[in-house]
């Protein structure tokens, strides 16, 4: 069982990573980093790039990635209408930014800072940027 766990990439520390969670939606490491890089300044990008593992394996990011993917699954199977999905994904992104920031009272400001016109994946990446920027200030 131990060999199968490692062979199939089901080691718990690996499955906690955001890239493992979102890969079934076509989110590769390159796409993930591109989504983040496209939304931040050069100095923010350098900080994020140098601390990549810190947010890829952060438990808050993983928990929100699982919730995010679950909502998308429910949409795919017709259990949730598009409007509800968009609203809930926006909430999840605000929760992600709030959790990463370590500032529970920042939910509303993070919610408002997320883009209404961004794709769900762009908002997810922006939430990581917002949360870590607030945490590292």
C-alpha positions in Angstrom: 0.0 0.0 0.0 2.8 2.3 0.8 4.4 1.8 -2.6 1.1 2.4 -4.4 0.5 5.6 -2.4 3.8 7.0 -3.6 3.6 5.6 -7.1 0.2 7.2 -7.7 1.0 10.5 -6.1 -1.4 10.1 -3.3 0.9 11.1 -0.5 -1.0 13.4 1.8 1.5 16.2 1.7 1.4 16.1 -2.1 -2.4 16.0 -2.4 -2.7 19.1 -0.2 -1.0 21.2 -2.8 -3.1 23.6 -4.9 -1.6 22.3 -8.1 -2.7 18.7 -7.4 -6.2 19.9 -6.5 -6.7 22.0 -9.5 -4.9 20.0 -12.2 -8.2 18.3 -13.4 -9.3 21.8 -14.4 -6.2 22.2 -16.6 -4.4 24.4 -14.0 -0.7 23.5 -14.4 2.2 25.0 -12.5 3.0 27.3 -15.5 -0.6 28.4 -15.8 -1.0 29.0 -12.1 2.2 31.1 -11.9 1.1 33.0 -15.1 -2.3 33.8 -13.5 -0.5 35.2 -10.5 2.2 37.0 -12.4 -0.3 38.8 -14.7 -2.0 40.4 -11.7 0.8 41.7 -9.6 3.6 44.2 -9.7 7.3 43.2 -10.3 8.1 43.5 -6.6 5.1 41.4 -5.6 6.0 38.8 -8.2 9.5 38.5 -6.9 8.3 38.0 -3.4 5.7 35.5 -4.5 8.1 33.6 -6.8 10.6 33.3 -4.0 8.0 32.0 -1.7 6.1 29.8 -4.2 6.0 26.7 -2.0 4.6 28.7 0.9 1.4 29.4 -0.9 1.2 26.2 -3.1 1.1 24.1 0.0 -0.6 26.5 2.4 -3.5 24.6 4.1 -5.8 27.7 3.6 -5.1 27.7 -0.1 -5.7 23.9 -0.3 -9.0 24.1 1.7 -10.3 26.9 -0.6 -9.1 25.0 -3.7 -11.1 22.0 -2.6 -14.2 24.1 -2.0 -13.7 26.0 -5.3 -13.4 22.8 -7.3 -16.4 21.3 -5.5 -18.5 24.3 -6.6 -17.3 23.9 -10.2 -18.1 20.2 -10.1 -21.7 21.0 -8.9 -22.0 23.4 -11.8 -20.6 20.9 -14.3 -23.3 18.3 -13.2 -26.1 20.9 -13.3 -26.7 21.0 -9.5 -26.0 24.8 -9.3 -27.0 27.5 -11.7 -24.4 29.8 -13.2 -25.3 32.9 -11.1 -25.0 31.0 -7.8 -21.7 29.5 -8.9 -20.3 32.9 -9.8 -21.4 34.4 -6.4 -20.1 31.4 -4.4 -16.7 31.4 -6.2 -16.4 35.1 -5.5 -17.1 34.4 -1.8 -14.6 31.5 -1.8 -11.9 33.9 -3.2 -12.6 36.5 -0.5 -12.4 33.7 2.2 -9.1 32.6 0.7 -7.6 36.1 0.8 -9.0 36.6 4.4 -7.5 33.3 5.6 -4.1 33.9 4.0 -4.0 37.4 5.5 -4.6 36.2 9.0 -7.0 39.1 9.4 -10.6 37.8 10.0 -12.1 41.3 9.7 -10.7 41.8 6.2 -13.4 39.7 4.4 -15.4 42.7 3.1 -12.3 44.6 1.8 -11.0 41.5 0.1 -14.5 40.7 -1.4 -14.6 44.3 -2.8 -11.0 44.1 -4.1 -11.7 41.0 -6.2 -12.6 41.7 -9.8 -16.1 41.3 -11.0 -14.9 40.9 -14.6 -12.1 38.5 -13.8 -12.4 34.8 -14.6 -12.8 32.5 -11.6 -9.2 31.4 -11.9 -7.9 35.0 -12.1 -9.9 35.8 -9.0 -8.5 32.8 -7.2 -5.0 33.9 -8.1 -5.8 37.5 -7.1 -7.1 36.2 -3.8 -3.7 34.6 -3.1 -1.9 37.9 -4.0 -4.3 40.0 -1.8 -4.1 37.6 1.2 -0.3 37.3 1.1 0.2 41.0 0.5 -1.9 41.8 3.6 -0.1 39.1 5.6 3.4 40.3 4.6 2.8 44.0 5.2 
